[in-house]
Amino acid sequence: MLAYNDIKQLSNSDIDEVDSCESMVNNCPYGMYRTDFDGYFSAVNPAYAKLFGLESSEDFFEYIRSSNCQLYTDLDLRRDIYNKLRKEDRLTHVVYQIFKVDGTTLWVSESCVAVRDKYGSIIAFEGYVEPLAKSSHTEQINLVPEARFRAIFDQIENIAVQGYDQQRRVIYWNNASTELYGYAPDEAMGSLLEELIIPDHLSDQIIKAHRRWLDFNQPMPSGEMTLRNKEGKAIPVYSSHVMLVNCKGEHEMYCIDVELTEIKKVERALRIAKDHAERASQAKTAFLSTMTHELRTPLNAIIGFSEVMEQQLFGSLGHPRYQEYVNDIHRSGSHLLGVINDILDLSMIEAGELNLTPTNVCLRSAIAHSIQIIQTKALSTGISLQTNVPRNFPHMRIDERSIKQILLNLLSNAIKFTGSKGVVNIIANYTDDDGFLIEIEDNGIGMSQSEIEIALRPFTQIDNTLERKYEGTGLGLPLSRSLAIINGGTLKLVSKPGIGTNAILHFPAEMAVFKGKK
């Protein structure tokens, strides 16, 4: 019986064959059976019936006619046994579970053969079955129920699982393996691994690797490899391998393959997109570098000549209105040059090409320098600039141009968004635990959290209307944060609408340089 409960009418030749060995079979302590080619029982001895909790052969045949009869816990395994017999003729010590009539289970071991006629055709299957010796509870647990194993892996999609015996012949082939490689289980069972899905140029390598695993316990490495399907098409997979020992002490290798075709397509698309983005970034950097050079040269000339005229180095300009024009030219040119420098700096930071020259910088001097530049604007709007920097403040190992530009940008922002009679505080502290902490705090208009996120994005303004109150390119804060990061620090904004903003610069203690050290 394979998975069927029906029984065929015995022919006269079958009856004669059973009668000829009836005495020997009936007295045998092992359960013995005979089925036809399709797996239908034609004879069993009393010992076989007793394995299922039945008293006689007649009781057994009566039982298998009932609709609620199920002899085996794993019907698929029983089918596999007969399929393997058709290919190999003989199996020994096959371990599985059976159901007894009272619903309990019993582990048994079976050895069986395929019976052929004089023409070589299989006409029957015969076998003997014995119960496994009673063992401890732990040993029972170690007998892995194959039904559960197969049920799990047969239902998993996109993960191909195959099992191979010590000779690399297929002993297990799940549904996903059929989908991936194109072989039905009946085609794959009993076939050699290297003849089934291994490309010819990898065959010897796989055989040697499997042998090293068996002989020297050197596992086959997991990784990407290209196998082949039934049609000979290359199949990229990520393959993992597990070696198990079955109840007969024989090694079985299980391979778990995940197809990479779609993943490879995505990787290729990402690689192409990355290449395009890098080329576009390089082109943008090259363009900005060229354009800024082209703009800087005439701007420097305009600023230089306007400065000469502004100071009337070669005599009076004449009409007072000319003096106003020259002042406007100088101021506008300087502003435009600052914008161009910011754009170039930001693009070079993004491209990783901004050159830094770390030196021992006195932060007290750097803060004083920034205040001196911005002080005129602060006084004109009635804003008070207050500083709190300890005298024994250590020097910092940092690019001097970067830290001055950061401080100047943050101070300019604080003054820009603080109303008349407002206050801007510059506070600096250092501890061995926390490092450098520089805060530029104002009591200006403030920002919400969403507005902070906008303010930190390049080329964006919180107020984008044509009638916006505050001028600027939107580069000051993003550039300051980028400069802080590439110099090893961070910039954080804490703000509330109507209360003010606190720009907090932090640099680690490792950047501190104390007196006596270079």
C-alpha positions as CSV (number, residue, x, y, z in Angstrom):
1,M,0.0,0.0,0.0
2,L,1.4,3.4,-1.0
3,A,-1.3,5.9,-0.2
4,Y,-4.2,3.8,-1.2
5,N,-6.7,1.8,0.8
6,D,-8.0,-0.3,-2.1
7,I,-6.9,-3.9,-2.7
8,K,-6.9,-5.8,-6.0
9,Q,-8.3,-9.3,-6.5
10,L,-5.4,-11.7,-6.5
11,S,-4.6,-13.8,-9.6
12,N,-4.1,-17.5,-9.4
13,S,-0.4,-17.1,-9.9
14,D,-0.3,-14.7,-7.0
15,I,-2.1,-17.2,-4.8
16,D,0.2,-20.0,-5.7
17,E,3.3,-17.9,-4.9
18,V,1.9,-17.0,-1.5
19,D,1.0,-20.6,-0.7
20,S,4.5,-21.9,-1.5
21,C,6.1,-19.9,1.3
22,E,3.2,-19.5,3.6
23,S,4.6,-21.5,6.5
24,M,8.0,-19.7,6.5
25,V,6.4,-16.3,6.2
26,N,3.8,-16.8,8.9
27,N,6.4,-17.9,11.4
28,C,8.9,-15.1,10.6
29,P,9.3,-12.6,13.6
30,Y,9.7,-9.7,11.2
31,G,6.8,-8.1,9.4
32,M,6.8,-9.1,5.7
33,Y,4.7,-7.8,2.8
34,R,4.4,-7.9,-0.9
35,T,2.7,-5.3,-3.2
36,D,2.2,-5.1,-6.9
37,F,3.9,-2.5,-9.1
38,D,1.5,0.2,-8.1
39,G,2.0,-0.4,-4.3
40,Y,-1.3,-2.3,-3.6
41,F,-0.8,-5.0,-0.9
42,S,-1.2,-8.6,-2.1
43,A,0.2,-10.3,1.0
44,V,1.3,-9.6,4.5
45,N,2.3,-12.0,7.3
46,P,0.9,-11.9,10.9
47,A,4.0,-10.1,12.2
48,Y,3.4,-7.2,9.8
49,A,-0.2,-6.9,10.9
50,K,0.9,-6.9,14.6
51,L,3.1,-3.8,13.9
52,F,-0.2,-1.9,13.4
53,G,-1.8,-3.4,16.5
54,L,-3.8,-6.1,14.5
55,E,-4.0,-9.8,15.3
56,S,-3.9,-11.4,11.9
57,S,-3.3,-10.9,8.2
58,E,-7.1,-11.1,7.7
59,D,-7.6,-8.2,10.2
60,F,-5.0,-6.2,8.3
61,F,-6.8,-6.6,4.9
62,E,-10.1,-5.8,6.6
63,Y,-8.6,-2.7,8.2
64,I,-7.1,-1.3,5.0
65,R,-10.5,-1.5,3.3
66,S,-12.0,1.0,5.8
67,S,-12.3,4.6,4.9
68,N,-10.5,5.9,7.9
69,C,-7.4,3.8,7.4
70,Q,-4.0,5.6,7.2
71,L,-1.0,3.4,7.7
72,Y,1.8,5.9,7.4
73,T,2.4,9.3,9.0
74,D,4.2,10.5,5.8
75,L,2.4,9.4,2.6
76,D,4.9,11.3,0.4
77,L,7.8,9.4,2.0
78,R,6.1,6.1,1.1
79,R,5.7,7.2,-2.5
80,D,9.4,8.2,-2.5
81,I,10.4,4.7,-1.3
82,Y,8.6,3.1,-4.3
83,N,10.0,5.6,-6.7
84,K,13.6,4.9,-5.5
85,L,13.0,1.2,-5.6
86,R,12.0,1.5,-9.3
87,K,15.5,3.1,-9.9
88,E,17.7,1.3,-7.4
89,D,16.0,-2.1,-6.9
90,R,17.0,-2.3,-3.3
91,L,16.8,-0.2,-0.1
92,T,17.9,-1.0,3.4
93,H,17.1,0.4,6.8
94,V,14.6,3.0,5.7
95,V,13.3,4.6,8.9
96,Y,9.8,6.1,9.2
97,Q,6.7,6.2,11.4
98,I,3.5,4.2,11.1
99,F,0.1,4.7,12.7
100,K,-1.3,1.9,14.9
101,V,-5.0,1.3,15.0
102,D,-5.3,2.9,18.4
103,G,-3.9,6.2,16.9
104,T,-0.4,5.9,18.4
105,T,2.7,6.0,16.3
106,L,5.6,3.5,16.0
107,W,9.1,4.0,14.5
108,V,10.1,1.2,12.2
109,S,13.0,0.2,9.9
110,E,12.3,-1.3,6.5
111,S,14.5,-3.1,3.9
112,C,12.9,-3.8,0.6
113,V,13.5,-5.0,-3.0
114,A,11.9,-4.6,-6.4
115,V,10.9,-8.0,-7.9
116,R,11.5,-8.2,-11.7
117,D,10.3,-10.8,-14.3
118,K,12.6,-12.5,-16.8
119,Y,12.2,-9.5,-19.1
120,G,13.5,-7.1,-16.4
121,S,10.1,-5.4,-15.7
122,I,9.1,-4.8,-12.1
123,I,6.2,-6.9,-11.1
124,A,6.1,-6.5,-7.3
125,F,7.8,-5.0,-4.3
126,E,8.7,-7.1,-1.2
127,G,10.1,-6.1,2.1
128,Y,10.5,-6.8,5.7
129,V,9.8,-4.4,8.6
130,E,10.9,-4.4,12.2
131,P,10.1,-2.0,15.0
132,L,13.0,0.1,16.2
133,A,14.3,-0.8,19.6
134,K,12.7,1.3,22.4
135,S,14.9,4.2,23.3
136,S,15.0,7.1,25.7
137,H,12.8,10.2,25.2
138,T,15.8,12.2,23.9
139,E,16.7,9.6,21.3
140,Q,13.0,9.6,20.1
141,I,13.2,13.4,19.7
142,N,16.4,13.0,17.6
143,L,14.4,10.9,15.0
144,V,13.4,13.9,12.9
145,P,9.8,13.5,11.5
146,E,10.4,13.9,7.8
147,A,6.7,14.6,7.1
148,R,7.0,17.9,9.0
149,F,10.3,18.8,7.4
150,R,8.9,18.1,3.9
151,A,5.7,19.9,4.5
152,I,7.5,23.0,5.6
153,F,10.0,23.2,2.7
154,D,7.5,22.1,0.0
155,Q,5.4,25.2,0.9
156,I,8.2,27.7,1.0
157,E,8.3,29.8,-2.2
158,N,11.5,31.2,-3.8
159,I,13.8,29.1,-1.6
160,A,14.9,25.9,-3.4
161,V,16.0,23.1,-1.1
162,Q,17.6,19.9,-2.3
163,G,19.0,16.9,-0.4
164,Y,21.8,14.7,-1.6
165,D,23.2,11.4,-0.2
166,Q,26.9,10.6,0.2
167,Q,27.2,9.8,-3.5
168,R,25.6,13.3,-4.3
169,R,22.4,11.6,-5.5
170,V,19.2,13.6,-5.0
171,I,17.1,12.3,-2.1
172,Y,15.0,15.4,-1.6
173,W,13.7,18.0,-4.1
174,N,11.1,20.7,-3.0
175,N,8.6,22.5,-5.2
176,A,10.7,25.7,-5.3
177,S,13.6,23.6,-6.8
178,T,11.3,22.5,-9.6
179,E,10.3,26.1,-10.3
180,L,14.0,27.2,-10.3
181,Y,15.6,24.4,-12.2
182,G,12.8,22.9,-14.2
183,Y,13.1,19.3,-13.0
184,A,10.1,17.6,-11.6
185,P,10.8,15.6,-8.4
186,D,10.5,12.3,-10.3
187,E,13.1,13.5,-12.8
188,A,15.5,14.7,-10.1
189,M,15.3,11.9,-7.5
190,G,18.3,9.6,-7.8
191,S,20.2,11.9,-10.2
192,L,23.7,13.1,-9.5
193,L,24.2,16.7,-8.4
194,E,27.0,17.3,-10.9
195,E,24.9,16.0,-13.8
196,L,21.7,17.9,-12.9
197,I,22.4,21.6,-12.1
198,I,26.2,22.0,-12.0
199,P,27.8,23.6,-15.1
200,D,30.5,21.4,-16.7
201,H,33.4,23.8,-15.7
202,L,32.4,23.6,-12.0
203,S,31.7,19.8,-11.8
204,D,35.2,18.7,-10.6
205,Q,35.4,21.6,-8.2
206,I,32.0,20.7,-6.6
207,I,32.9,17.0,-6.4
208,K,36.2,17.7,-4.7
209,A,34.6,20.2,-2.3
210,H,31.9,17.6,-1.3
211,R,34.6,15.0,-0.7
212,R,36.6,17.3,1.5
213,W,33.5,17.9,3.6
214,L,32.9,14.2,4.0
215,D,36.6,13.3,4.6
216,F,38.0,16.3,6.4
217,N,34.9,18.1,7.7
218,Q,35.7,21.2,5.6
219,P,32.3,22.7,4.8
220,M,31.5,24.0,1.4
221,P,31.4,27.8,1.6
222,S,28.2,29.7,1.1
223,G,28.0,32.4,-1.6
224,E,27.0,33.4,-5.0
225,M,27.4,31.0,-7.8
226,T,25.9,30.3,-11.3
227,L,24.1,27.0,-11.8
228,R,22.1,25.7,-14.7
229,N,18.5,24.7,-15.2
230,K,17.0,21.9,-17.3
231,E,17.3,23.9,-20.5
232,G,21.0,24.7,-19.8
233,K,20.3,28.3,-19.0
234,A,22.6,30.0,-16.4
235,I,20.8,30.6,-13.1
236,P,22.6,33.0,-10.6
237,V,21.9,31.9,-7.0
238,Y,23.1,32.4,-3.5
239,S,23.7,28.9,-2.2
240,S,24.1,27.7,1.4
241,H,24.9,24.1,2.4
242,V,24.2,22.0,5.5
243,M,25.6,18.5,6.3
244,L,23.3,16.3,8.4
245,V,23.7,12.7,9.6
246,N,20.7,10.4,9.3
247,C,19.6,7.7,11.6
248,K,21.8,5.2,9.7
249,G,24.9,7.3,10.3
250,E,25.1,8.4,6.7
251,H,25.8,12.0,5.7
252,E,23.3,13.9,3.8
253,M,24.0,17.3,2.3
254,Y,21.2,19.9,1.9
255,C,21.5,22.9,-0.4
256,I,19.4,26.0,0.0
257,D,19.4,28.2,-3.1
258,V,17.9,31.6,-3.6
259,E,17.7,32.9,-7.1
260,L,19.5,36.2,-7.7
261,T,18.3,37.0,-11.2
262,E,15.9,39.8,-10.1
263,I,18.4,41.0,-7.5
264,K,21.1,41.1,-10.1
265,K,18.9,43.2,-12.4
266,V,18.3,45.6,-9.5
267,E,22.0,45.8,-8.7
268,R,22.8,46.5,-12.3
269,A,20.2,49.2,-12.5
270,L,21.5,50.8,-9.2
271,R,25.1,50.5,-10.5
272,I,24.1,52.3,-13.8
273,A,22.2,55.0,-11.8
274,K,25.1,55.4,-9.5
275,D,27.5,55.8,-12.4
276,H,25.2,58.4,-14.0
277,A,24.9,60.3,-10.7
278,E,28.7,60.3,-10.2
279,R,29.2,61.5,-13.8
280,A,26.6,64.2,-13.3
281,S,28.1,65.2,-10.0
282,Q,31.6,65.4,-11.6
283,A,30.2,67.5,-14.4
284,K,28.4,69.8,-12.0
285,T,31.6,70.3,-10.0
286,A,33.7,70.9,-13.1
287,F,31.1,73.4,-14.3
288,L,30.8,75.2,-11.0
289,S,34.6,75.4,-10.7
290,T,34.9,76.8,-14.2
291,M,32.1,79.3,-13.8
292,T,33.2,80.5,-10.4
293,H,36.7,81.1,-11.8
294,E,35.2,83.0,-14.8
295,L,33.0,85.1,-12.4
296,R,35.6,85.6,-9.7
297,T,38.2,87.2,-12.0
298,P,36.0,90.1,-13.2
299,L,34.4,90.5,-9.8
300,N,37.7,90.8,-8.1
301,A,38.6,93.6,-10.6
302,I,35.3,95.3,-10.0
303,I,35.7,95.1,-6.3
304,G,39.3,96.3,-6.4
305,F,38.7,99.3,-8.7
306,S,35.5,100.3,-6.8
307,E,37.6,100.2,-3.6
308,V,40.2,102.5,-5.1
309,M,37.4,104.8,-6.3
310,E,35.7,104.6,-2.9
311,Q,38.8,105.7,-1.1
312,Q,39.5,108.4,-3.8
313,L,43.1,107.3,-4.1
314,F,43.6,109.3,-7.3
315,G,41.5,112.3,-6.5
316,S,37.9,113.4,-6.0
317,L,35.1,111.7,-7.9
318,G,33.3,114.9,-8.3
319,H,29.5,114.7,-7.8
320,P,28.5,113.2,-4.4
321,R,26.1,110.8,-6.2
322,Y,29.2,109.0,-7.8
323,Q,30.4,108.2,-4.3
324,E,27.1,106.5,-3.5
325,Y,27.3,104.5,-6.7
326,V,30.8,103.4,-6.0
327,N,29.8,102.2,-2.5
328,D,26.9,100.3,-4.0
329,I,29.2,98.7,-6.6
330,H,31.7,97.6,-4.0
331,R,29.1,96.3,-1.6
332,S,27.2,94.4,-4.3
333,G,30.3,92.9,-5.8
334,S,31.5,91.7,-2.4
335,H,28.1,90.1,-1.7
336,L,28.1,88.4,-5.1
337,L,31.7,87.1,-4.6
338,G,30.6,85.7,-1.2
339,V,27.7,83.9,-2.8
340,I,29.9,82.4,-5.5
341,N,32.5,81.3,-2.8
342,D,29.7,79.6,-0.8
343,I,28.4,77.7,-3.9
344,L,31.8,76.5,-4.8
345,D,32.6,75.4,-1.2
346,L,29.4,73.5,-0.9
347,S,29.9,71.7,-4.3
348,M,33.4,70.8,-3.3
349,I,32.3,69.4,0.0
350,E,29.7,67.3,-1.7
351,A,32.3,66.0,-4.1
352,G,34.8,65.4,-1.3
353,E,37.3,67.8,-2.8
354,L,37.5,70.6,-0.3
355,N,41.1,70.8,1.0
356,L,41.4,71.3,4.7
357,T,44.6,72.5,6.5
358,P,44.2,71.8,10.2
359,T,46.2,74.2,12.5
360,N,46.1,75.1,16.1
361,V,43.4,77.8,16.2
362,C,42.7,80.1,19.1
363,L,39.0,80.1,19.4
364,R,38.9,83.4,21.4
365,S,40.7,85.1,18.5
366,A,38.4,83.4,15.9
367,I,35.3,84.5,17.7
368,A,36.7,88.1,18.1
369,H,37.5,88.2,14.4
370,S,34.0,87.2,13.4
371,I,32.4,89.7,15.8
372,Q,34.6,92.5,14.5
373,I,33.4,91.8,10.9
374,I,29.7,91.7,11.9
375,Q,29.7,94.3,14.6
376,T,28.9,97.3,12.3
377,K,25.8,95.6,11.1
378,A,24.7,94.7,14.6
379,L,25.2,98.3,15.9
380,S,23.2,99.7,12.9
381,T,20.2,97.6,14.0
382,G,20.6,98.2,17.7
383,I,21.5,94.5,18.4
384,S,23.7,93.8,21.4
385,L,26.5,91.2,20.9
386,Q,27.6,89.5,24.2
387,T,30.4,86.9,24.6
388,N,31.3,84.5,27.3
389,V,34.5,82.7,26.5
390,P,36.9,81.6,29.3
391,R,40.4,83.1,29.2
392,N,42.1,79.7,29.6
393,F,40.1,78.3,26.6
394,P,42.3,75.6,24.8
395,H,43.2,75.9,21.2
396,M,41.5,73.7,18.7
397,R,43.1,71.6,15.9
398,I,40.9,72.6,13.0
399,D,41.0,74.2,9.6
400,E,41.1,77.9,10.4
401,R,39.2,79.2,7.4
402,S,36.4,76.6,8.1
403,I,35.8,77.6,11.8
404,K,35.9,81.3,11.0
405,Q,33.4,80.9,8.1
406,I,31.1,78.8,10.4
407,L,31.2,81.4,13.1
408,L,30.6,84.3,10.7
409,N,27.7,82.5,9.0
410,L,26.0,81.7,12.3
411,L,26.5,85.2,13.7
412,S,25.2,86.7,10.4
413,N,22.1,84.5,10.6
414,A,21.5,85.4,14.2
415,I,21.7,89.1,13.5
416,K,19.6,88.9,10.4
417,F,16.6,87.2,12.2
418,T,16.8,89.2,15.4
419,G,14.8,92.4,15.7
420,S,16.0,95.8,16.7
421,K,17.3,96.0,20.3
422,G,17.6,92.2,20.4
423,V,20.5,90.2,21.9
424,V,22.9,87.7,20.4
425,N,25.0,85.7,22.9
426,I,28.2,83.8,22.0
427,I,29.0,81.2,24.7
428,A,32.0,78.8,24.6
429,N,32.8,76.0,27.0
430,Y,35.3,73.1,27.1
431,T,35.4,69.9,29.3
432,D,37.5,66.8,28.9
433,D,34.3,64.7,28.8
434,D,32.2,66.8,26.4
435,G,34.8,68.6,24.3
436,F,34.1,72.0,22.7
437,L,30.6,73.5,22.9
438,I,30.1,76.8,21.1
439,E,26.6,78.3,21.3
440,I,25.3,81.3,19.3
441,E,22.0,82.2,20.9
442,D,19.5,84.9,19.8
443,N,16.1,86.1,20.9
444,G,14.9,86.6,17.3
445,I,11.9,85.2,15.3
446,G,12.8,81.5,15.9
447,M,11.7,78.5,13.9
448,S,9.5,75.4,14.1
449,Q,11.0,71.9,13.7
450,S,9.8,71.7,10.1
451,E,11.3,75.1,9.4
452,I,14.6,74.0,10.8
453,E,14.7,71.0,8.4
454,I,14.0,73.4,5.5
455,A,16.7,75.9,6.7
456,L,19.3,73.1,6.7
457,R,18.7,72.2,3.1
458,P,20.8,74.0,0.5
459,F,19.3,76.7,-1.7
460,T,16.0,76.8,0.3
461,Q,14.3,79.6,2.2
462,I,11.6,79.3,4.8
463,D,9.9,82.3,3.2
464,N,10.0,81.7,-0.6
465,T,7.6,84.5,-1.5
466,L,8.8,87.3,-3.8
467,E,8.0,89.7,-1.0
468,R,10.0,87.9,1.6
469,K,11.5,90.1,4.3
470,Y,14.9,88.5,4.7
471,E,17.4,88.3,1.9
472,G,19.9,85.5,1.3
473,T,20.6,82.4,-0.8
474,G,19.8,79.8,1.8
475,L,23.4,78.5,1.8
476,G,24.7,79.8,5.2
477,L,23.3,77.0,7.5
478,P,23.8,74.0,5.1
479,L,27.4,75.2,4.4
480,S,28.1,75.7,8.1
481,R,26.8,72.2,9.0
482,S,28.8,70.6,6.2
483,L,32.0,72.4,7.2
484,A,31.4,71.3,10.9
485,I,31.0,67.7,9.8
486,I,34.0,67.4,7.6
487,N,36.1,69.0,10.4
488,G,34.9,66.3,12.8
489,G,32.1,68.2,14.6
490,T,28.4,68.7,14.5
491,L,25.9,71.6,14.2
492,K,22.5,71.4,15.9
493,L,19.7,74.0,15.9
494,V,17.3,74.4,18.8
495,S,14.6,76.9,18.2
496,K,11.0,78.0,19.0
497,P,8.9,80.4,17.0
498,G,8.8,83.8,18.7
499,I,11.4,82.9,21.3
500,G,14.7,82.6,19.4
501,T,17.3,80.2,18.0
502,N,20.3,78.5,19.6
503,A,22.9,77.2,17.1
504,I,25.1,74.6,19.0
505,L,28.5,73.7,17.6
506,H,30.2,70.6,19.1
507,F,33.7,69.3,18.5
508,P,35.3,66.4,20.4
509,A,37.9,66.7,23.1
510,E,40.5,65.0,20.9
511,M,40.7,68.3,18.9
512,A,41.9,70.3,21.9
513,V,45.4,71.6,22.0
514,F,46.8,72.9,25.3
515,K,49.7,75.3,26.0
516,G,53.0,73.7,25.4
517,K,51.7,71.3,22.8
518,K,52.2,71.8,19.1
